[in-house]
Amino acid sequence: MTESDATSKHAPAEITKTAGHVPAGLLIDLDGTVLSASDRPSASVIRAVHAASLLIPVGIASGRVQDDVCHYARLFGLTAPQVAENGATLIDPVTGRAIKRQTLDRTEAEKILAALRRVSRRLMASGAGRFIRDPDEVTDWEITLIMAEFSTRAEASDWANRLNSSSITASISLDNKNSWYLDCTKAGADKASGARDFAEHVGIRVADLMVIGDGMNDIPMFRVAGIPVAMDGAEDELLELAVDVVPSVEQDGAATAIEKYILSRSWPATLAGRSEPDRRRAAFSDLQVTSASAWTSSSSTNWGPLSTSPV
C-alpha cells in the first residue's frame, strides 16, 4: 500500500486536511516513530529533528521515563519542554528539572502495585524523576507512572479496563521491542494533556501543533493536535485520526514528515522572525552526522524561559 493509499483509506472525512497548514510546534513519539529496536535514531532523523527545532519548538512525547526522554532530547539538540511518562511529566531538557508533574494518590499507587505484582512479567515505577525497577524500593510515593509488562496485548488491555477509573488513567503501549505494557498515571494525565502543556509553555495553539506517532498511547494527542501524522503500520485507531501517513521507522518516516510539513515550507515572517529560515535550512544542510551515537548539538534555539520546580 502506498503512502497516498494509506492516507485516503484511513483519514476520516470529519478531519480537516492540513496540507497547507504550517506547524507552529512539533511533538514526536519515540518507540516505533524515531526509535527502532536498536534504540538509536538514524542520522537522517537526527538531522531532520534538529533542523526543525531551529525553526519551531520541538519536543518528544513519550511513555518513557524522564531520564530517557531527556537523553534523546539532548541527542536531538532540543531545548523546548519535553513530555515524559505519557504526559504526567513536563521537563526542561537543559536542566533535567520538572516543569510540571502529576502524581498518583498514594492509596491508588499502592493499590495498582499490589494488583499488578502478581500478574505482570515485570513491574516498574517512576517517582520524583527517579526510575524504580523494584516496587519494594518506593519510599517517597511521588509516583507519576506505573508500568507493567505483559505477555500479550489482551492481558494488558484487560488490566487497563479493570484499572481505569475517575482517579487513574490506564492505557496500553507497545515498545520498540514488541513488548506490551500497561501504563498507569493520574486521571487526566496522557499525551493529550502533555500536548496542551507543551503548547502552553512554548506559546502556541494546540491546533497549530504537529504530532508524529504510531501507538495506542499516541491516540489522545492525535485527537487534540491540529496536524497528526501516523507512521506506516501504526494502530488502525491512530490511522483513522491521522491526516497523513508516512513510511515506517525503518524507512525514516519521521524525517519524511518533518521535511514535508516543516523544512520544505515557505515560512511566514511571524514564524521565521526568530532567525532567517534560509540560513537555518543552510545550517541543516551543513550538519554532518556520522552516527546517532557520535552526534552532539553544537548550537540550538532556546525556546525559554522555563519556570522549573525541583526534580
C-alpha positions in Angstrom: 0.0 0.0 0.0 1.4 3.4 -1.0 1.5 6.4 1.3 -1.3 8.1 -0.6 -3.5 4.9 -0.5 -3.0 4.7 3.3 -3.9 8.3 3.8 -7.0 8.2 1.8 -8.1 4.9 3.3 -7.7 5.9 6.9 -8.2 9.7 7.2 -11.9 10.2 8.1 -13.9 12.9 6.3 -14.5 14.9 9.5 -10.8 15.7 9.9 -9.9 18.9 8.1 -6.9 18.4 5.8 -3.9 20.5 6.8 -1.7 20.2 3.7 -1.3 24.0 3.6 -1.0 24.4 7.4 2.4 25.4 8.6 3.0 23.8 12.1 4.0 26.2 14.9 5.3 23.3 17.0 6.2 19.6 16.8 5.9 16.7 19.2 7.4 13.3 18.3 6.9 9.9 19.8 10.0 7.8 20.4 9.4 4.0 20.2 8.3 2.9 16.7 8.4 6.5 15.4 12.1 7.6 15.7 13.5 4.5 17.6 13.6 1.1 16.1 14.6 -2.0 18.2 18.2 -0.7 18.3 17.1 2.3 20.4 19.2 4.5 18.1 17.6 7.1 15.8 19.1 7.2 12.3 21.3 10.1 11.2 18.6 11.3 8.8 16.1 11.5 11.6 18.5 13.3 13.9 19.3 15.9 11.2 15.6 16.4 10.5 14.5 16.8 14.1 17.3 19.2 14.9 16.7 21.2 11.8 13.0 21.6 12.7 14.0 22.7 16.2 15.8 25.7 14.7 12.5 26.8 13.1 9.9 25.9 15.7 9.7 24.4 19.2 10.2 20.7 19.1 9.6 18.2 21.9 9.4 14.5 22.5 6.1 13.0 23.8 6.8 9.5 25.2 5.7 7.0 27.7 9.3 6.6 28.7 10.6 8.0 32.0 12.0 11.4 32.2 15.7 10.4 32.1 15.2 8.5 28.8 13.3 11.5 27.3 16.0 14.0 28.4 18.7 11.7 26.9 17.0 11.7 23.5 16.1 15.4 23.7 19.8 16.2 24.2 20.8 13.8 21.4 18.5 15.8 19.1 19.7 19.1 20.4 16.2 20.1 21.8 15.7 22.9 24.3 11.9 23.2 24.4 9.9 21.4 27.1 9.6 17.6 26.7 6.7 15.3 27.6 7.5 12.2 29.5 5.7 9.4 31.3 2.6 9.6 29.0 2.0 13.2 29.8 2.5 13.0 33.6 5.7 15.0 33.5 6.8 18.1 31.5 10.6 18.5 31.7 13.2 21.1 30.8 15.8 19.0 29.0 18.6 21.5 29.5 18.4 21.3 33.3 16.6 18.0 33.7 14.2 19.6 36.1 10.5 19.1 36.1 8.3 22.0 34.9 5.1 20.2 35.8 4.5 16.8 37.4 1.2 14.9 38.0 1.4 12.3 40.7 -0.8 9.4 41.6 -2.5 9.4 45.0 -0.5 7.1 47.3 -3.5 4.9 48.1 -4.2 4.4 44.4 -0.5 3.8 43.6 -0.3 1.1 46.4 -3.5 -0.5 45.0 -2.1 -0.6 41.5 1.2 -2.1 42.6 -0.5 -4.7 44.7 -2.8 -5.8 41.9 -0.1 -6.0 39.2 2.7 -7.5 41.2 1.2 -11.0 40.9 0.1 -10.9 37.3 2.7 -8.9 35.3 6.0 -10.1 33.9 7.8 -7.0 35.2 6.6 -4.1 37.3 8.3 -0.7 37.5 7.5 2.9 38.6 8.7 6.4 38.2 8.7 8.8 41.1 10.1 12.3 41.6 12.2 11.9 38.5 13.7 8.5 39.6 13.2 5.2 37.7 12.3 2.5 40.2 12.8 -1.0 38.9 11.7 -2.7 42.1 8.4 -1.5 43.6 9.7 -2.5 47.1 12.2 0.4 46.8 9.4 3.0 46.6 9.8 5.3 49.6 8.5 8.8 48.9 5.4 7.9 46.9 5.6 10.8 44.5 4.7 8.3 41.7 4.0 9.7 38.3 3.9 6.4 36.3 3.5 2.7 37.0 4.4 0.3 34.2 3.6 -3.4 34.0 4.9 -5.7 31.2 2.5 -8.3 29.9 3.0 -11.2 27.5 0.1 -10.3 25.3 -1.9 -7.3 24.2 -5.1 -8.9 25.5 -3.7 -9.2 29.1 -2.5 -5.6 29.1 -5.9 -4.4 27.7 -7.8 -6.4 30.3 -6.0 -4.8 33.1 -6.3 -1.4 31.6 -10.1 -1.8 31.6 -10.0 -3.0 35.2 -7.9 -0.1 36.5 -9.3 2.8 34.5 -11.3 5.0 36.9 -12.0 8.5 37.9 -8.6 8.7 39.6 -6.5 6.5 37.3 -5.7 6.7 33.6 -4.7 3.2 32.4 -3.5 2.7 28.8 -1.5 0.2 26.8 1.5 0.6 24.7 3.9 -1.4 22.5 7.6 -0.7 22.8 10.1 -0.9 20.0 11.0 -4.5 21.0 7.3 -5.6 20.7 6.7 -5.9 24.4 3.2 -4.9 25.7 2.9 -2.6 28.6 0.2 -1.3 30.9 0.8 2.4 31.8 -0.9 3.9 34.8 -1.0 7.6 35.5 -3.1 10.1 37.4 -6.5 10.5 35.8 -6.3 13.1 33.0 -2.5 12.6 32.5 -2.0 11.4 29.0 -0.3 12.6 25.8 -3.2 15.0 25.2 -2.6 16.8 28.4 1.1 16.7 27.6 0.5 18.3 24.2 -1.6 21.0 25.8 1.1 21.7 28.5 3.8 21.8 25.7 1.8 24.2 23.6 1.1 26.5 26.6 4.7 26.7 27.6 6.0 27.5 24.1 3.2 29.9 23.4 1.3 28.2 20.6 -2.2 26.8 19.9 -2.7 23.1 20.1 -4.5 23.5 16.8 -1.1 24.6 15.3 0.8 21.6 16.7 2.0 18.7 14.6 2.4 15.3 16.2 4.0 12.2 14.8 3.3 8.8 16.3 2.5 5.1 15.9 1.0 3.6 19.0 -2.1 3.3 21.2 -0.8 5.8 23.7 -0.5 8.4 20.9 -4.3 8.4 20.3 -5.0 11.2 22.9 -2.6 13.7 21.4 -3.8 12.8 17.9 -7.3 13.8 19.0 -6.2 17.3 20.1 -3.4 18.2 17.7 -4.1 20.1 14.5 -1.7 18.1 12.3 -1.5 14.4 13.4 0.8 12.3 11.2 1.0 8.5 11.6 3.7 6.1 10.8 3.0 3.3 8.3 2.0 0.2 10.2 0.5 2.2 13.1 -2.6 1.1 15.0 -5.8 1.3 13.0 -7.3 3.6 15.6 -4.4 6.0 15.1 -4.6 5.8 11.3 -8.2 6.9 11.4 -7.2 10.1 13.2 -4.2 10.9 11.1 -4.2 13.5 8.3 -1.2 11.8 6.7 0.7 8.5 6.8 4.4 8.4 6.2 6.8 5.4 5.9 7.8 3.2 8.8 10.5 3.9 11.4 12.9 1.6 9.4 12.4 3.9 6.4 12.9 7.2 8.4 9.2 8.2 8.0 9.5 10.8 10.8 12.2 12.6 8.7 9.9 12.4 5.7 7.1 14.0 7.7 9.4 16.8 9.0 10.7 17.6 5.6 7.2 17.6 4.1 5.5 19.7 6.7 8.2 21.9 8.2 11.6 22.1 6.3 10.2 22.4 2.8 7.6 25.2 3.7 7.8 28.9 2.9 7.8 30.4 6.4 5.7 33.4 7.2 7.6 36.3 8.9 5.8 35.7 12.2 7.4 32.2 12.5 10.6 32.9 10.7 11.4 36.1 12.6 13.4 34.2 15.2 16.0 33.8 12.5 16.3 33.8 8.8 14.9 30.5 7.5 17.2 30.2 4.6 20.2 30.4 6.9 18.6 27.7 9.1 18.0 25.5 6.1 21.6 26.0 5.1 22.7 25.1 8.6 20.6 21.9 8.3 22.3 21.0 5.0 25.7 21.6 6.6 25.0 19.4 9.6 27.4 16.5 9.5 26.1 13.4 11.3 28.1 10.2 11.0 26.2 8.2 13.5 23.5 8.6 16.2 25.9 7.8 19.0 28.6 10.3 17.7 26.3 13.3 17.2 26.1 16.1 19.7 24.4 19.5 19.4 26.7 22.5 18.9 24.0 25.1 18.9 20.2 25.3 19.3 17.5 27.7 19.7 16.3 28.2 23.3 12.5 28.3 23.4 12.5 29.5 27.1 12.4 30.9 29.6 11.1 27.9 31.5 9.9 28.1 35.1 11.1 25.0 36.8 10.5 23.1 40.0 13.0 20.8 41.7 13.1 17.2 40.5 
